[in-house]
């Protein structure tokens, strides 16, 4: 009769690494050779397989994840920031020098994630379309570009200064509300809070109101609900009563415009003639290259020009992590169409639908997205329409991607500013005109933040809580983790290494041979690896197959070695 030790060991090997037990490889090496292990398996076939089948069936039942659907609703922005730093996604820039506000560095996982997002955008909107081409324009343009586009005169945000602390705030991101006593209707003062989600704003306002009521001997009196408005809407009289977030006293100035462009100097001279600007958006680089692209790409209307690149804005108060920073990347398309009041709307609607579809294909949760349609004063003076696709971040619902019908403002302005004709000649109608534009614009960094928020997940497996990132396979920083069951069996490790090298030719994959198999699964889950491939003894001694485990479902399938790449290609790339 076989020993219990041998039975247990044989059971472990036949479960293809599905059980998350640690294996003391030194004991394994000392106790027997691979041949003796196979003999043990043969002599205990009936007992082992009946027990293993029962264990496997039980394991399947236990391993069905119980997902926590409310996990994201409880997440704070601080949790997301901590997660990004802890897992090597995003770091504060210049951290060893105490950081630099509004700037961030992407770590090993973050740089892969960022590349994947940009690659997906380019494939979806450029390579898979015949009517869109790409360019890569310079960051610094002739300064007259910004004069013609209106950025020198009008690219500004309203700001207020605290006269006591010297802190500066964006006026449209500070919200005030009167504190009105419920019983008598008397307004006894104001509260002032930074923009956040509704719950956090009310919480901060209540704290200020409680302190105010205590100071004026009205402690405990009920007050009316807060009616918030931003500081661009207040009068001078009201501003005299609104406390500064910095000083807690009414020390704020009235709003005034602050130009957001970063100024630099080009050349050896440091005078007015050398002044230039870091581009605040990528769109103008497309417009000033419109004629070059039209003359070399053989495109005809309607067609688009896409660009992915860095932009810089001297934000007054960069905040909410990478959502609003001073250096960021944009993914923009200028889609040129014929003029006419009845022409632009179908194109605009189509680009809204296509943009939403793209965001869903890379893994953004549909239930966290919405729409914000700009109307009246919310529209730029030149725009015919603008719709934002919004996302529910932990700090509130905010713009993620904008799709604007910009008319022909930009090309007309650059034609007048440069003295060059930017007309389009329609060979069918024999007409000349300046095309109108539909502009889909998506920030790379905002998209990454939304993807991390969408991927944040918690569930319970075998009674154990699991935190993981459920990135879509196409944008996951690491696609596959290759796991040799043990690390001291040369034939097994060699087979795993050969598979790893093959997968490495196609995707970014990782090698992990340390620790129990269950622990290695968890490590992969935490950084969003969608698939783990385990190479075990049966791979080299029996069926030549491997076990592939799915991150989200924890289900495992046995795949022959020569079918691994086609299988993963279908799951990751869709073909």
C-alpha positions in Angstrom: 0.0 0.0 0.0 1.5 3.4 -1.0 2.4 5.8 1.8 0.2 8.8 2.5 3.2 11.0 1.6 3.5 9.6 -1.8 -0.2 9.7 -2.4 -0.3 13.4 -1.4 2.7 14.2 -3.6 1.2 12.4 -6.6 -2.1 14.2 -6.1 -0.3 17.5 -6.2 1.4 16.7 -9.5 -1.8 15.5 -11.2 -3.7 18.7 -10.4 -1.6 20.7 -13.0 -0.7 23.3 -10.4 -4.3 24.2 -9.7 -4.0 23.9 -6.0 -2.2 26.8 -4.3 0.1 24.7 -2.1 3.8 25.4 -1.6 6.2 22.6 -2.7 9.5 22.0 -0.9 11.5 21.2 -3.9 14.5 20.3 -1.8 12.5 17.4 -0.3 11.3 16.4 -3.7 14.9 16.2 -5.0 16.1 14.3 -2.1 13.3 11.8 -1.8 13.1 10.4 -5.4 13.9 10.9 -9.0 11.3 11.7 -11.7 11.2 8.0 -12.7 10.4 6.9 -9.1 7.7 9.5 -9.0 6.1 8.1 -12.1 6.2 4.6 -10.6 4.4 5.9 -7.6 1.8 7.4 -9.8 1.3 4.1 -11.6 0.9 1.9 -8.5 -1.6 4.3 -6.9 -3.7 5.1 -10.0 -7.1 4.2 -8.7 -6.8 5.8 -5.3 -5.1 8.9 -6.6 -7.4 9.6 -9.5 -10.6 9.2 -7.5 -9.3 11.5 -4.8 -7.8 14.0 -7.3 -11.1 14.1 -9.3 -13.0 14.9 -6.1 -10.5 17.5 -5.0 -10.5 19.1 -8.5 -14.3 19.2 -8.5 -14.4 20.7 -5.0 -11.6 23.2 -6.0 -13.7 24.3 -9.0 -16.7 25.0 -6.8 -14.6 26.9 -4.2 -12.7 28.9 -6.8 -15.7 30.6 -8.4 -15.0 34.2 -7.5 -17.6 36.1 -5.5 -17.2 39.6 -6.9 -17.7 42.7 -4.7 -19.8 44.9 -6.9 -19.5 47.8 -4.5 -15.7 47.9 -4.2 -15.2 50.9 -6.6 -17.9 53.0 -4.9 -15.9 52.9 -1.7 -12.5 53.7 -3.3 -11.0 57.1 -2.5 -8.5 58.9 -4.8 -5.8 58.4 -2.2 -6.3 54.6 -2.6 -5.7 54.9 -6.4 -2.6 57.1 -5.9 -1.2 54.7 -3.4 -1.9 51.7 -5.6 -0.2 53.3 -8.6 3.0 54.0 -6.7 3.1 50.7 -4.9 2.8 48.7 -8.1 5.1 50.7 -10.2 2.6 52.4 -12.4 3.0 56.1 -11.6 5.4 58.0 -9.4 5.6 61.7 -8.3 8.2 63.4 -10.5 11.5 64.3 -8.8 10.4 62.6 -5.7 13.9 62.5 -4.1 13.8 66.3 -4.2 10.3 66.3 -2.6 8.5 66.2 -5.9 7.3 68.9 -8.3 3.6 69.8 -8.4 1.8 68.9 -11.5 4.4 66.5 -13.0 4.5 62.7 -12.8 6.7 59.9 -14.0 5.5 56.5 -15.3 7.1 53.4 -13.8 7.8 50.0 -15.4 4.1 49.0 -15.5 2.9 52.5 -16.2 5.1 53.0 -19.2 3.9 49.7 -20.7 0.2 50.7 -20.0 0.7 54.1 -21.5 2.3 52.6 -24.7 -0.5 50.1 -25.0 -3.2 52.8 -24.7 -1.5 54.9 -27.4 -1.0 51.9 -29.7 -4.6 50.9 -29.3 -5.8 54.4 -30.2 -3.5 54.5 -33.3 -4.6 51.0 -34.5 -8.3 51.8 -34.0 -8.5 55.3 -35.5 -5.6 55.4 -38.0 -4.3 52.0 -39.1 -7.8 50.4 -39.4 -9.3 53.3 -41.3 -8.6 54.4 -44.8 -9.7 58.0 -44.2 -7.3 59.0 -41.4 -3.6 59.5 -41.5 -1.1 60.5 -38.8 1.5 63.1 -38.2 4.0 64.0 -35.4 4.5 67.8 -35.2 7.1 69.7 -33.1 6.3 70.8 -29.6 7.5 74.4 -30.3 5.8 76.2 -33.3 6.4 79.6 -34.8 5.0 82.0 -32.1 2.6 83.5 -34.6 0.8 80.2 -34.6 -0.5 81.0 -31.1 -1.4 84.5 -32.1 -3.6 83.3 -35.0 -5.2 80.5 -33.0 -6.2 82.9 -30.2 -4.1 81.3 -27.5 -2.0 84.3 -26.7 -5.0 86.5 -26.0 -7.6 84.0 -24.9 -6.0 80.8 -23.6 -6.5 81.5 -19.9 -8.3 80.4 -16.7 -9.8 82.6 -14.1 -7.7 82.7 -10.9 -8.0 84.1 -7.4 -5.2 84.7 -5.0 -5.2 84.5 -1.2 -3.7 87.8 -0.1 -2.5 86.3 3.2 -1.0 82.9 2.2 -0.1 83.9 -1.4 -1.8 80.7 -2.6 -3.4 80.7 -6.0 -6.6 78.9 -7.0 -8.7 78.4 -10.1 -11.9 80.4 -9.5 -14.0 77.9 -11.3 -12.7 75.1 -9.0 -13.6 76.9 -5.8 -17.2 76.7 -4.7 -18.9 78.8 -2.1 -22.3 78.7 -0.5 -24.1 80.9 2.1 -24.7 79.5 5.5 -28.4 80.2 6.2 -30.0 79.5 9.5 -33.1 77.3 9.0 -35.3 78.8 11.7 -35.0 82.6 10.8 -33.6 82.5 7.3 -30.7 84.7 8.2 -27.4 84.3 6.3 -24.6 84.3 8.8 -21.6 83.8 6.5 -20.2 81.7 3.7 -18.3 78.4 3.3 -15.8 77.8 0.5 -14.6 74.3 -0.6 -12.5 72.9 -3.4 -14.2 71.1 -6.3 -14.8 67.4 -5.5 -17.6 64.9 -5.7 -20.9 66.1 -4.1 -20.5 64.0 -0.9 -17.0 65.3 -0.2 -17.9 68.9 -0.9 -20.9 68.8 1.4 -18.9 67.1 4.1 -16.2 69.8 4.0 -18.8 72.5 3.9 -20.6 71.1 7.0 -17.3 71.1 8.9 -16.7 74.8 8.0 -20.3 75.7 8.8 -20.1 74.0 12.2 -17.0 76.0 13.1 -18.7 79.2 11.9 -21.8 78.7 14.0 -19.7 77.9 17.0 -17.8 81.2 16.6 -21.0 83.3 16.5 -22.7 81.5 19.4 -25.2 79.6 17.2 -23.8 76.2 17.8 -26.2 73.3 17.0 -28.6 75.4 15.0 -30.0 73.8 11.8 -29.0 75.3 8.5 -30.5 75.2 5.0 -29.0 72.9 2.3 -25.9 74.4 0.6 -26.4 76.1 -2.7 -22.9 75.9 -4.3 -21.7 78.2 -7.0 -18.1 78.7 -8.3 -16.2 82.0 -7.6 -16.6 83.2 -11.1 -20.2 83.9 -10.3 -19.8 85.9 -7.1 -20.1 89.7 -6.6 -17.4 91.8 -4.8 -19.7 92.1 -1.8 -20.0 88.3 -1.5 -16.2 87.9 -2.0 -15.7 90.1 1.0 -17.4 87.4 3.1 -16.0 84.2 1.5 -13.2 82.5 3.4 -10.0 81.5 1.6 -9.2 77.7 1.8 -5.7 78.8 2.8 -6.3 81.3 5.6 -9.9 80.6 6.6 -10.6 84.3 6.4 -12.1 86.5 3.6 -8.7 87.2 1.9 -9.4 86.2 -1.7 -9.0 88.6 -4.6 -11.6 88.9 -7.3 -11.1 86.5 -10.3 -8.7 87.6 -13.1 -7.4 85.8 -16.2 -4.2 83.8 -16.1 -2.5 82.7 -19.3 -1.7 79.0 -19.2 1.0 78.7 -21.8 4.6 77.9 -20.8 7.0 80.5 -22.2 10.6 79.8 -23.3 13.3 81.4 -25.4 14.8 80.0 -28.6 18.3 80.9 -29.7 21.2 82.7 -27.9 19.4 86.0 -27.3 17.0 86.4 -24.4 14.8 89.2 -25.7 11.4 89.6 -27.2 12.4 88.3 -30.5 13.4 84.9 -29.0 10.1 84.3 -27.1 8.4 81.0 -28.0 5.9 78.7 -26.2 5.5 75.0 -25.4 2.4 73.9 -27.2 -0.7 73.8 -25.0 -2.5 71.4 -27.3 -1.6 69.2 -30.3 -4.5 70.4 -32.5 -2.7 73.4 -33.9 0.2 71.3 -35.2 -2.4 69.4 -37.3 -4.0 72.6 -38.7 -0.7 74.2 -39.7 0.2 70.9 -41.5 -3.2 70.5 -43.2 -1.9 71.7 -46.6 1.2 69.5 -46.5 -0.8 66.4 -45.6 -3.4 67.2 -48.3 -0.8 67.5 -50.9 1.1 64.3 -50.1 -1.4 61.8 -48.8 -3.9 61.8 -51.8 -6.7 62.1 -49.3 -10.1 63.6 -50.3 -12.8 65.0 -48.1 -13.9 63.7 -45.7 -10.6 62.7 -44.1 -8.8 63.1 -40.8 -5.3 63.8 -39.4 -4.4 62.2 -36.1 -1.6 63.0 -33.7 -0.4 61.8 -30.3 1.9 64.0 -28.4 2.9 66.0 -25.4 1.3 69.3 -24.4 2.0 71.7 -21.6 -0.3 74.0 -19.5 0.8 76.0 -16.6 -2.2 75.0 -14.5 -3.0 77.3 -11.6 -3.8 74.4 -9.3 -2.9 71.0 -10.7 -4.9 68.4 -8.8 -6.6 65.0 -8.7 -3.4 63.2 -9.6 -2.8 62.8 -13.3 -6.3 64.1 -14.2 -5.1 67.7 -14.3 -1.3 68.1 -14.6 1.1 70.5 -16.2 2.7 68.1 -18.6 0.4 65.6 -20.4 -0.2 63.7 -23.6 -3.1 64.1 -26.0 -4.6 61.8 -28.7 -6.4 64.1 -31.1 -8.0 63.8 -34.6 -9.0 66.7 -36.8 -11.6 65.3 -39.2 -12.1 67.6 -42.2 -15.6 67.7 -43.8 -17.4 69.9 -46.3 -19.2 73.0 -45.1 -22.9 73.3 -44.7 -25.5 73.4 -41.9 -26.8 70.0 -42.8 -23.4 68.3 -43.2 -21.7 68.4 -39.8 -24.2 66.8 -37.5 -24.2 63.2 -38.9 -20.3 63.3 -38.8 -20.4 64.6 -35.2 -22.9 61.9 -34.1 -20.8 59.2 -35.8 -17.6 60.3 -34.0 -19.4 60.4 -30.7 -20.5 56.8 -31.2 -17.1 55.6 -32.5 -15.3 57.3 -29.6 -17.5 55.6 -27.0 -17.1 52.3 -28.7 -13.3 52.7 -28.6 -13.3 53.5 -24.9 -15.3 50.4 -24.2 -13.1 48.1 -26.3 -10.0 49.1 -24.2 -11.8 48.2 -21.0 -13.6 51.3 -19.6 -16.7 50.4 -17.7 -19.9 51.5 -19.5 -21.7 52.1 -16.3 -19.2 54.7 -15.2 -19.4 56.7 -18.5 -21.9 59.3 -19.5 -22.4 62.4 -21.7 -22.3 66.1 -21.1 -23.7 68.2 -24.0 -22.3 71.8 -24.1 -24.9 74.4 -24.7 -25.1 78.2 -24.7 -22.2 79.8 -22.7 -20.6 76.3 -22.4 -19.7 76.3 -26.0 -16.6 78.0 -27.4 -17.5 81.0 -29.6 -16.5 79.2 -32.8 -18.0 75.8 -32.0 -21.3 74.5 -33.5 -21.5 71.7 -30.9 -19.5 69.8 -28.3 -20.3 66.6 -26.4 -18.0 65.3 -23.7 -17.9 61.6 -22.8 -17.6 61.8 -19.0 -16.3 59.3 -16.4 -17.2 58.8 -12.7 -13.8 59.2 -11.0 -13.5 58.9 -7.2 -13.5 62.7 -7.0 -16.7 63.1 -9.2 -17.9 62.9 -12.7 -15.6 64.7 -15.1 -14.8 65.1 -18.8 -12.8 62.3 -20.3 -13.1 62.8 -24.1 -14.4 65.7 -26.0 -15.9 65.6 -29.5 -16.4 69.1 -30.9 -17.7 70.5 -34.2 -15.3 73.4 -34.6 -16.5 74.8 -37.9 -13.8 76.3 -40.0 -12.4 78.7 -37.4 -8.9 77.2 -37.1 -8.1 76.9 -40.8 -9.6 80.4 -41.5 -7.5 81.9 -38.7 -4.3 80.3 -39.9 -5.0 81.3 -43.5 -5.4 84.9 -42.4 -2.4 84.8 -40.0 0.0 83.2 -42.5 -1.3 84.7 -45.7 -1.4 81.2 -47.2 -4.5 79.8 -48.8 -5.8 76.7 -47.0 -8.8 76.1 -49.4 -9.9 72.7 -50.6 -10.9 72.2 -54.2 -13.7 69.8 -54.8 -13.1 68.1 -58.2 -16.7 67.0 -58.4 -18.5 70.3 -57.7 -15.6 72.5 -58.9 -15.9 74.6 -55.8 -13.3 76.0 -53.4 -13.9 76.2 -49.7 -12.3 76.0 -46.3 -13.3 72.7 -44.7 -15.0 72.4 -41.4 -13.7 70.1 -38.7 -14.9 67.5 -36.2 -12.4 67.1 -33.4 -12.3 64.0 -31.1 -9.8 64.7 -28.3 -8.7 62.3 -25.6 -6.0 62.8 -22.9 -3.7 59.8 -22.6 -3.2 60.4 -18.8 -6.9 60.9 -18.1 -7.6 57.7 -20.1 -5.1 55.8 -18.1 -6.6 57.1 -14.8 -10.0 56.0 -16.0 -8.7 52.6 -17.0 -7.1 52.0 -13.6 -10.4 53.0 -11.9 -12.3 50.7 -14.2 -9.9 47.8 -13.6 -10.0 48.2 -9.7 -11.7 45.0 -8.5 -12.2 43.0 -5.3 -13.6 39.5 -4.9 -13.4 36.5 -2.7 -11.8 33.2 -3.7 -11.8 30.2 -1.4 -12.9 32.5 1.4 -10.0 34.8 0.9 -10.3 38.4 -0.2 -8.5 39.3 -3.4 -7.6 42.7 -4.8 -6.7 42.8 -8.4 -6.6 44.9 -11.6 -8.9 43.6 -14.3 -7.2 45.3 -17.3 -8.5 44.3 -20.7 -5.9 42.0 -22.2 -5.2 44.4 -25.1 -4.0 47.1 -22.7 -2.6 45.1 -19.8 1.0 46.1 -19.1 2.0 42.4 -18.8 0.1 39.9 -20.9 1.2 36.6 -19.6 3.1 35.2 -16.6 5.0 32.0 -17.2 5.3 29.8 -14.1 7.5 26.6 -13.9 5.9 24.5 -11.2 9.3 24.0 -9.6 12.6 25.8 -10.2 15.1 23.0 -9.6 14.1 20.5 -12.3 16.2 21.3 -15.3 13.9 19.7 -18.0 10.8 21.4 -16.6 12.5 24.8 -16.3 14.0 24.4 -19.8 10.5 23.7 -21.3 9.0 26.7 -19.4 11.9 29.0 -20.5 11.5 28.0 -24.2 7.8 28.9 -24.0 8.7 32.1 -22.3 11.2 33.1 -25.0 8.6 32.3 -27.7 5.9 34.4 -26.0 8.4 37.2 -25.4 8.7 37.6 -29.2 5.0 38.6 -29.3 4.1 40.3 -26.0 5.4 41.7 -22.8 5.5 38.7 -20.5 7.0 38.0 -17.1 8.9 35.0 -15.6 8.1 34.0 -12.0 9.5 30.8 -10.5 9.6 31.7 -6.8 7.0 30.7 -4.2 3.9 28.6 -4.1 1.9 28.6 -7.3 -1.1 30.2 -5.5 1.1 33.0 -4.3 2.5 33.6 -7.8 -1.1 33.7 -9.1 -1.9 36.5 -6.6 1.2 38.5 -7.6 0.2 38.4 -11.2 -3.4 39.3 -10.3 -2.3 42.4 -8.4 -0.6 44.0 -11.5 -3.4 42.9 -13.9 -1.8 40.0 -15.8 -4.7 38.4 -17.6 -3.2 34.9 -18.1 -0.8 32.7 -16.2 0.8 29.7 -17.9 2.0 26.9 -15.6 4.5 24.3 -16.9 4.4 21.1 -14.7 5.7 17.5 -14.7 3.0 16.3 -17.0 4.1 18.8 -19.6 7.5 17.1 -20.0 6.6 13.5 -19.1 3.2 12.9 -20.4 0.9 15.2 -22.5 3.1 18.0 -23.5 0.4 20.5 -22.4 0.4 23.4 -20.1 -2.3 24.9 -17.8 -3.5 28.4 -18.6 -5.3 30.3 -15.9 -7.7 33.2 -16.4 -7.2 36.1 -14.0 -10.9 37.2 -13.7 -12.6 33.8 -13.5 -9.7 31.8 -12.1 -10.7 29.1 -14.5 -8.0 26.8 -15.8 -7.7 25.0 -19.2 -5.2 22.5 -20.4 -3.7 23.5 -23.8 -1.1 21.6 -25.9 2.2 23.5 -26.0 2.0 24.2 -29.8 -1.5 25.7 -29.4 -0.5 28.2 -26.6 0.4 31.1 -28.9 -2.7 30.8 -31.1 -4.9 30.5 -28.0 -3.4 33.5 -26.3 -3.4 35.5 -29.6 -7.2 35.0 -29.8 -7.7 36.0 -26.2 -5.3 39.1 -26.2 -5.4 40.4 -29.8 -8.8 39.1 -30.9 -7.5 37.0 -33.8 
